[in-house]
Amino acid sequence: MERDIMKDLLKWKNKSKRKPLLVRGARQVGKTWIIKEFAKAEFADSIYFVCDKKNETLAGIFNGPLDPERIIPLLELASGKKIKEETLLIFDEIQEIPRALESLKYFCEQAPDIPIVAAGSLMGIALHEGTSFPVGKVEEFFLYPMTFEEFLDANGKNGLRMLLESKDHDSVRALAGEYKELLKTYYLVGGMPEAVESWIRTKDYAEVRSVQKGLIDFYDNDFSKHAPAGEIVKIRAVWNSLLKQLTKENRKFIYGLLRTGSRAKDYEVAINWLKDYGIIRIVKRVSKAGLPLKAYEDLDVFKIYMLDVGLMCAMGDLDPAVILESNSIFAEFKGALTEQYVCEQLTAGPVGNSVYYWSADNSTGELDFVVQYKNTVYPIEVKAEENLKAKSLKVFCDRYGLTGIRTSMSDYREQEWMTNVPLYMIGSYLL
């Protein structure tokens, strides 16, 4: 299955001044597969290392001084292969040996001609004394689950994807029915590569759900293996509360839903660990529309979205028929599933981490998302069906003189102060 990140990897390879590359993301999103495919297609040779704490040889290599002149001969001995300038070094699960991550700084400074791609999350890196992240010495890409556009490609619908990206709205409108059905399927299958592969192979939602349940169990088991012992209970409490947090009317994260009397400081480490592990997306509140949005973020008020919309359905044991045969699920969940989907499409696209939400200080007004892209602020209202009322969006646009985006199941339509963008187009609209 093709992934869009392959284009970014190729751009990285062709840079004249190339830093080591760190591909971050949750486990099971396809990091190892895409890096190996990239190595096979673009390099004459590659050497693959799994950074396992139990691998005493590899861990020992990085225990000493981190200068490449010492490390490279040891890596050659460990792999039995000669490292040349055209040899790609791959360090998988690099967070398991924090000193290996730290060594990327020295490779950047002292051996820039050696191409290196590392993969992993950053879970717990800040908790390791004596190690530091190589700030400014690595280039970072983040790999998310497959977007709706990548899902179209995987299902042999590349023509439909190209049509979305062409912005030929009349032609897209003619095929709206097909897009909507595929979007409902995507809600259920999601973008985890194993789940998508299962769907393509079997077209059986039960098989897909079995894969998703296995992934959820995998993450839960990982908490016990990798999280700080004193935080495991809190990490599970946050993770298991997400469905409840997202399906209440106000999606703001409430500590009281975890345990009566809970405070932010009690769960700060747990939330940050899950974020670094890659399976939650934190969307912070902004107090106004200004550039940069980060300057107006409220550090204490935020929403937490999940990694994948398909996993969200699986965690809720949502029967596929509820989505496929009616729209009632969207009303019952108050748009939570749709917001989850839109959040994924925005963060995995060119907007990246510049995704926030807005709520008024002294009223009930709230806007689902506010994003920054190419020096412009875009307010976004999410509607699960074809309900076209957008009071908060109008208030926000009037206050700051902006043109808003409402994304819904309705067709593309431009108005004086707002553009309605179909949900199945939101991921490619800002390209």
N, C-alpha and C positions, 0 to 999 in steps of 0.2 A: 504494500500500500504506500503510495507516494505521500510525502509530507512536505508542506510548504517550507519548513525550515531548511530543506536541502538547498534552496536558493541562497539562503543566508550563509550556510556553510561554505558554499562555493565562493561567495564574495569574500568571506574571511580568508580562504586559501589564497586568493589572488591578490591580496593586499601586499604592497611593497614593504610596509613595516607591520609585521604581524605579531601580535601578542599571543600567549597561550590562550586557548579558548576553554571556557567553562560552560557546559550545557547543564543547566539546572532544571529541576522538575521533580514531581512526585515519582515514586517508584511505580513501575508498570505503565508509564505513558509512552514508552517506546524509545527512550534515549539510547540504550545499547544498540538496538536494531538499526536506528537511523545512522549512528556514528559508524558502525561496521559497514553499512551499505555505502556511506560516503567514502570511507577508506578504500573500499574495493574499487569504487568507480574513479577516484581521483588521485590515488597515490600508488606509486610503484610497489611500495612495501609498507607494512604497518606491524606494530607490536602491541598486543593487547594485555594489559595488566588489570587484575581485579584486586582492588585495595581491601583486603580482608585482614582484620586484626589477627586472625589465626595464622595468616601467612607470615611466619616469623622472619623469613628471608626478606620479603619486600618491606615489612615494617622496620626491620633492622637497617635497611639501606637508608631510610629517611630519618633514622634516629641520630645519626652523626651530623657533621657539617652539611649544609644544603647546597654547596656550590656544585654546578653541573659537571665540572672536571672530575670530581670524585664520584658523583652519582651515575653518570653515563656508563663508565666501564662496569660498574656493579650491575646495572640493568642489563647490559650485554651478557654478563655471566649468568644472570638469573634467567634470561630468556633464551640464551644460546644463539642469539642473532646479533649481527653487527648493526649499529645505529648510524645511519648516514643522514645527510641533509634532506634527502627525499623520503626518509622513513617517518611515518606518522606514529607518534607515541600516544597510546590511548590509556588513560587511567580511569577505570570504572569504579563507581561508588567511592569516590575520592574522599568523601567526608569520613570514611571509616579509618583513614590514616591522616589526621589533620596536618601532620608535618609534610606529607606529600602535597597537600593543598598549599601550604606555606612556601614550598619549594618553587612553585610557579613564578614567584617574584624573581628568583635568582635565574631561572631559565629565561625570563623576559629580558633581564639586564645583561646576562653573561653568555647566553646561547640562543639569541633570537632566531637563528636560522633553523633550529630544530622545531618542526611543527608538533604541537601538543594539543590534544583535545581531552579534557577531563569531563566526567559526567557524574552527577550526583545531586543530592540535596545539601542543605547547610544545617541540618538538624544538629543542634547541640554544639556547633563550632564555637560559639561564644562562651560555652561552659568549660572548654578545654584550656586550662592554664598553660601559659608558655607558648601558645600558638596564636597566630593572627591571620586574618584574611588578607590576601595580597591586593589591597586596594590600589586601583590605577594600573596594575601590572597584568591584568587579565581582561579579556573581552568576554562578556556574558550574554548568552542566549537562554531564554526560558522556553522549555517545551511543555505545552499543555496537551490535554486530550484533543482529539481531532475535532476541528471546527465543523460547522454544518457544510461549509464549502468543501472541506477535505472529505467529509462523509459522502457528498455527491460524487466526488472523484472515485472513491472506493467502490461505490455502487454502479460504476460505469455511466454516470450522468455528467460527464465533464462538459457536455454541450449546455446543460442547464446552468452549470456554474459559470461558464463563459458568458452566457446571456445575462446573468445577474451582474457580472462585472462590467458588461458593456454599457449598462445604464439605459438600455433600450426598453423603456418602461411600457410602451405599448405591447411589445412582444412578450415581456414578462407577464403583463396582465392577462394575455391570452392563455398562458399556461399556469395561472394562479392556482387552479385546482390541484395540479400535480405537485407544485411546490408545497402546498399546505399538507398534502398527504405525506410527502417525504419529511416534512418538518415534524409531524406527529410521530413518525417512525423514529426520527432522531431523538425526540424527547425520551422515548422508551429505551432505545439502544445506547444513546449517548456517544461519547467519543473515545472511550478507552479502547485501544487497539485490539485487545483480545475479544472484547464484546462485539466490536465492529466485524472482526474476522468471523466470529461465530454467526452473526446475522447474515453475512454474505454467503457463508457456506451452507447454512441450514434454513434460513428464513423462518426460524422458530423462536418466538419470544420466550418460551420456557427455557430453551437452551441458553439464550442470552442472559436471562435472569439468573440462571445457575452460575454463569461466569461472573456476573456482577456480585452475587452473594459471596463467591469465592474471593473476589478482590476485597470486599469489605472485611471479610475474616482475615485476609492477608494483612491489611493495614492494622487491624486490631491486634494481631499477634506481633506485629512490628513494634507497637507501642511498648510491649513488655521487653522486647529484645534491645531496643535502642534508646528509649527515653530514660531520663534520670529516674531512679527508683522512687524518689519522693514525689514525683510529678505524675506518675502513671495514672493514678485514680483521677486526678484533676483533668488530665488530657482526655481520658475516656469520657468524663462528665461533659466537657466542652463538645467533643465529637458527637456524642449521643444526643446532645441537646439541639443540634443544628436544625433538624427538621421542625422541631417545636418553635425555635427562634424565627425561622423563615415563614412559617405558616400562620403566625399571629398577625393581626392587622398592622401594627407598628413593627417593622422588621429590625428596629434598633436592637443590638445585642443587650440582653438583660441578664445581669449576673444572678439575680434572684431566682431565675429559672434553673440554675445549677444547684443551688442550695440556699435555703432561707438565711438571710443575713450575709450572703457572700459579698465580697468587695473586690474591686479591680485588682488590688495588689495580691490577692489570694490566687488569682488565675493568670497573672501576667506572663509568667514563665511558660505555663501550659499553652496559652494561645500563641505565643511567639514560637514555641517548639513546633506546633502544628503548621504554622505559616512557613517556617524554614523547611519543614518536612515536605511541604508543597501541596497538602491536601485541603487547605482552606484558602479563600480569597477574602482579604479584609478591605472593605470599602468604607473610608472615613467620611465624616460629615464635613462640609465646608459652610462657612457662614455667609459667603457672598460669591459672586462671579467676578473674579479678578485674576489677572495673570501675574505670576504663576498661581494656579489653584492651590498648590502645596502651601503657599504662604497663608492661606485662609483655612487650613484644615483644623478640625477640632480633634485633638489627640485622644480625648476621653470618650468620644461618641462615635460609634461605627456599627456597621452591619458585617456579618460573616456569612459568606456564601460558600457552597461546597465546591469540590473539585470538578464534579461532572453531573450533568442533568440526569443521565441514565442511572448513576449510582444513587441520586436523590430519589428517583422512582423506586429503585430496589430497596432502599432503606425504609421507604414508606409502604412496602409491599403493595404497590399500586397495580391493580389489575389493568393490563393493556387495553381491555375493552372500554374502560372509562374514558380514555383519551381517543381511541380509534372510532368509537361509535357515538360519542356525544362530546359536548363542550363543558359538561357539568363539572369536570375536575377543575377547570380553571376558576369557576365561581367558588367551589368549595375550598380550594387552596388560596383564594384571594390573590391569584396571579403569581404566587410564589414560584411555581415551576417556570413560568415565563420570565420572571425577573432573573432567575438562576441562569436560564439559557442566554438572555441578553448580556448578563454580566460576563459569561464565558466568551461570547463573541467579541465583546469590546476589549477584554483584557488580553485575549489571544491575538488580536489584530494590531493595527498600527498604534492604537491608543495606549496599549501597554498598561503600565501602572498608574497612569493619570486618570483613574476612574474614581469618582467620588459621588456623594449624594448631598442633597440640600434639604434642610428643614428650617422653617422660620423660627425665630427666637421666641416670639410671643403669640404664636397662633398655631393652628393645626396644619398649616400648609407644608407640604413635603413634595420633593421631586425625586423620582426614582434614581436617576443618575445625572451627573454633571461631568463632562469629560473635557480634557484639553487636548487639542490636536492642531498642529501647524499654527500655533499662536492664536488660536481661536477657541472660545469656550462654547460648547454645545450642550444645552440642557435637553434631557431626554425623558419623556414620559412613556411608560410601558403599559400597554393594554393587552390583556390576554386574548380578547375576542375582537369584536368590531364596535365596542363602546367608544365613541369618539369624544366624550367629554374630557377636557383637559384643563380644569380650572387652575390648578397649581402651576402648570406649565405657562398659562397665559399671564398669571401674576408675575412669575419669575421673568418672563421675556419682557413684559412691560417695564418692570423695575430696572432691568439692566440693558434694555435696548438690544436684545438678542433675538435671533431667529431660532425657534425651537424645533425639536424632532419628536414626533409622536410615532411610536412603532406599535403596530397592531396587525390584525389579520386583514385589515382593509387594504385596498390597492394604493399604489403610489399616487400622491396628490400634493401639489404645492398650493399653499395659501399665503396670504400677505405676511403673516407672522410665524408661520409654522409649516413644516413639511411632514406629511404622513408617509412613513417608510414601512413597507411590509416586514413582518418579523423575519421572514426567510431571507430578506435582503440586508438586514441591519449589519451583518458581519462584513459586507463588502461595500457598504454605502460610503464610508469615509475614506476608502482607498483612493 
